[in-house]
Amino acid sequence: MEKNQIYDKFSAIIMEMQSVISETKEMRQLISTLMEENAELTIENEHLRNQMMTKKTAKKQPRLSKSRENLKKLYESGFHVCNASYGRRLDDGESCLECLDIIYGEGK
């Protein structure tokens, strides 16, 4: 191989390396941009999931009517709200299934 051929080949290799370095820099920038976007989307996705779960939880727990809320307050104050023992005091630690059914049960 002549000196000129060696020099030309060496120059071509250097140009190819510069091209590869340039492409690598572009890919690095693209990867960085994609990682930032991925992080943003992950946070947004988590936020939206939390919103959905909050809405589902709110739907699963139906609110008591005003009258049932009042009965619940009486029951929590220690009084029966069932027909059989209405107004009678609950013993300490006692719970009444009939009272709970009236408060939380489905309307008949």
C-alpha positions as CSV (number, residue, x, y, z in Angstrom):
1,M,0.0,0.0,0.0
2,E,1.2,3.4,-0.8
3,K,1.4,6.2,1.6
4,N,-1.4,8.1,-0.1
5,Q,-3.7,5.1,0.0
6,I,-3.0,4.7,3.7
7,Y,-3.6,8.3,4.4
8,D,-6.9,8.3,2.3
9,K,-8.1,5.1,4.1
10,F,-7.2,6.7,7.5
11,S,-9.1,9.9,6.5
12,A,-12.1,7.8,5.5
13,I,-12.1,5.9,8.8
14,I,-11.9,9.2,10.7
15,M,-14.9,10.6,8.7
16,E,-16.9,7.4,9.4
17,M,-16.1,7.7,13.1
18,Q,-17.2,11.3,13.2
19,S,-20.4,10.3,11.5
20,V,-20.9,7.5,14.1
21,I,-20.2,10.0,16.9
22,S,-22.7,12.5,15.4
23,E,-25.4,9.8,15.2
24,T,-24.6,8.7,18.7
25,K,-25.1,12.2,20.0
26,E,-28.4,12.5,18.2
27,M,-29.6,9.1,19.6
28,R,-28.5,10.2,23.1
29,Q,-30.5,13.4,22.8
30,L,-33.5,11.4,21.5
31,I,-33.2,8.9,24.4
32,S,-33.0,11.7,26.9
33,T,-36.2,13.3,25.4
34,L,-38.0,10.0,25.4
35,M,-37.1,9.3,29.0
36,E,-38.3,12.7,30.1
37,E,-41.6,12.2,28.2
38,N,-41.9,8.7,29.7
39,A,-41.5,10.1,33.3
40,E,-44.1,12.8,32.7
41,L,-46.6,10.2,31.2
42,T,-46.0,7.8,34.1
43,I,-46.8,10.6,36.6
44,E,-49.9,11.7,34.7
45,N,-51.0,8.0,34.4
46,E,-50.6,7.5,38.1
47,H,-52.6,10.7,38.8
48,L,-55.4,9.6,36.5
49,R,-55.5,6.2,38.1
50,N,-55.8,7.8,41.5
51,Q,-58.7,9.9,40.2
52,M,-60.5,6.9,38.8
53,M,-60.0,4.9,42.0
54,T,-61.4,7.9,44.0
55,K,-64.5,8.0,41.8
56,K,-65.0,4.3,42.0
57,T,-64.7,4.3,45.8
58,A,-67.2,7.2,46.0
59,K,-69.6,5.2,43.9
60,K,-69.2,2.0,45.9
61,Q,-70.1,3.7,49.2
62,P,-73.6,5.0,48.8
63,R,-74.6,7.8,51.1
64,L,-77.2,7.3,53.7
65,S,-80.4,9.2,53.5
66,K,-81.0,12.0,56.0
67,S,-83.4,9.9,58.0
68,R,-80.9,7.0,58.1
69,E,-78.1,9.4,59.1
70,N,-80.3,10.5,62.1
71,L,-81.0,6.9,63.1
72,K,-77.2,6.2,62.8
73,K,-76.5,9.1,65.2
74,L,-79.1,7.8,67.7
75,Y,-77.6,4.3,67.4
76,E,-74.0,5.6,67.9
77,S,-75.3,7.5,70.9
78,G,-76.3,4.2,72.5
79,F,-80.0,3.8,71.7
80,H,-81.9,1.1,69.8
81,V,-83.5,2.2,66.6
82,C,-85.2,-1.1,65.7
83,N,-89.0,-1.6,66.1
84,A,-88.7,-4.1,68.9
85,S,-86.6,-2.0,71.2
86,Y,-86.8,1.6,69.9
87,G,-85.4,4.1,72.3
88,R,-84.1,1.6,74.8
89,R,-80.4,2.0,75.8
90,L,-77.9,-0.4,74.4
91,D,-75.7,-2.3,76.9
92,D,-72.0,-1.5,76.9
93,G,-70.4,-3.2,73.9
94,E,-73.8,-4.4,72.6
95,S,-74.7,-4.3,69.0
96,C,-78.1,-5.0,67.5
97,L,-78.4,-6.6,64.1
98,E,-81.9,-5.3,63.6
99,C,-80.8,-1.7,64.2
100,L,-77.9,-2.1,61.8
101,D,-80.2,-3.6,59.2
102,I,-82.5,-0.6,59.5
103,I,-79.6,1.8,59.2
104,Y,-77.5,0.1,56.5
105,G,-79.9,-2.4,54.9
106,E,-81.6,-2.0,51.6
107,G,-85.0,-0.4,51.8
108,K,-87.9,-2.9,51.9
